[in-house]
Amino acid sequence: MNLKKNISRDNIADTINKEFGFSRKECLEIVNDIFDLIIEGLEINGFVKIHNFGTFKMKKKGSRVGRNPKTKQEVIIQDRLVITFKASKKIIDFINSKNNE
């Protein structure tokens, strides 16, 4: 896979296609099914843990006062749900070992 700043579903499907030889349509279905499972897990449980990768969690952020950086006008930002991600220790160790080479 070419290293890019952003990775799309198509990029992931292309990699699966090249690695395993499945049809392009099958690869996109696999990728979409994975993302659907993550979204469904967040909706049902509020979190999804992928072993040796990390954990996605739903968190509620309270309302707060924000400021438009251009006009400096204050606005109320309503409370909302956000998704956070915490990388597993294995991923963190891998990244740190690459930075120390």
URGIQUI-V789093 format. One record per residue. N is the residue number from 1. NEAR is the number of other ideal C-beta (glycine too) atoms within 10 Angstrom. D_CENTER is the distance of its C-alpha to the mean C-alpha in Angstrom with 1 decimal. Layout:
n=N near=NEAR d_center=D_CENTER
n=N near=NEAR d_center=D_CENTER
//
This chain:
n=1 near=11 d_center=17.9
n=2 near=7 d_center=18.6
n=3 near=5 d_center=16.8
n=4 near=8 d_center=15.3
n=5 near=4 d_center=13.5
n=6 near=5 d_center=11.3
n=7 near=12 d_center=10.5
n=8 near=10 d_center=11.2
n=9 near=13 d_center=11.6
n=10 near=12 d_center=15.2
n=11 near=14 d_center=14.7
n=12 near=18 d_center=13.2
n=13 near=20 d_center=16.0
n=14 near=17 d_center=18.6
n=15 near=15 d_center=17.9
n=16 near=18 d_center=18.4
n=17 near=17 d_center=21.4
n=18 near=11 d_center=22.9
n=19 near=10 d_center=22.4
n=20 near=10 d_center=23.6
n=21 near=9 d_center=25.5
n=22 near=15 d_center=24.3
n=23 near=9 d_center=24.8
n=24 near=12 d_center=22.4
n=25 near=10 d_center=22.3
n=26 near=14 d_center=21.6
n=27 near=22 d_center=18.7
n=28 near=18 d_center=17.0
n=29 near=13 d_center=17.9
n=30 near=15 d_center=16.3
n=31 near=19 d_center=12.9
n=32 near=13 d_center=13.2
n=33 near=10 d_center=14.5
n=34 near=13 d_center=11.6
n=35 near=11 d_center=9.1
n=36 near=10 d_center=12.2
n=37 near=12 d_center=12.6
n=38 near=14 d_center=9.3
n=39 near=13 d_center=10.2
n=40 near=11 d_center=13.8
n=41 near=16 d_center=13.3
n=42 near=16 d_center=11.8
n=43 near=10 d_center=14.8
n=44 near=9 d_center=17.3
n=45 near=11 d_center=16.6
n=46 near=13 d_center=14.4
n=47 near=15 d_center=12.3
n=48 near=20 d_center=11.0
n=49 near=13 d_center=11.9
n=50 near=15 d_center=11.5
n=51 near=8 d_center=14.6
n=52 near=9 d_center=14.7
n=53 near=12 d_center=11.0
n=54 near=17 d_center=9.9
n=55 near=14 d_center=9.6
n=56 near=18 d_center=7.6
n=57 near=16 d_center=10.5
n=58 near=15 d_center=12.0
n=59 near=11 d_center=14.5
n=60 near=9 d_center=17.3
n=61 near=11 d_center=18.3
n=62 near=8 d_center=22.0
n=63 near=10 d_center=23.7
n=64 near=10 d_center=24.9
n=65 near=8 d_center=27.0
n=66 near=11 d_center=25.3
n=67 near=11 d_center=27.2
n=68 near=9 d_center=27.1
n=69 near=7 d_center=27.3
n=70 near=6 d_center=29.7
n=71 near=8 d_center=32.1
n=72 near=7 d_center=31.6
n=73 near=9 d_center=31.9
n=74 near=9 d_center=30.4
n=75 near=11 d_center=28.3
n=76 near=9 d_center=27.0
n=77 near=12 d_center=23.2
n=78 near=9 d_center=23.0
n=79 near=10 d_center=21.3
n=80 near=10 d_center=17.9
n=81 near=10 d_center=15.0
n=82 near=9 d_center=11.7
n=83 near=13 d_center=8.5
n=84 near=10 d_center=8.4
n=85 near=11 d_center=7.0
n=86 near=13 d_center=10.0
n=87 near=13 d_center=10.5
n=88 near=15 d_center=13.4
n=89 near=10 d_center=16.8
n=90 near=12 d_center=17.0
n=91 near=14 d_center=14.1
n=92 near=12 d_center=15.6
n=93 near=11 d_center=19.0
n=94 near=13 d_center=18.2
n=95 near=11 d_center=17.0
n=96 near=9 d_center=20.0
n=97 near=9 d_center=22.3
n=98 near=8 d_center=21.4
n=99 near=7 d_center=22.1
n=100 near=6 d_center=25.4
n=101 near=4 d_center=26.7
//
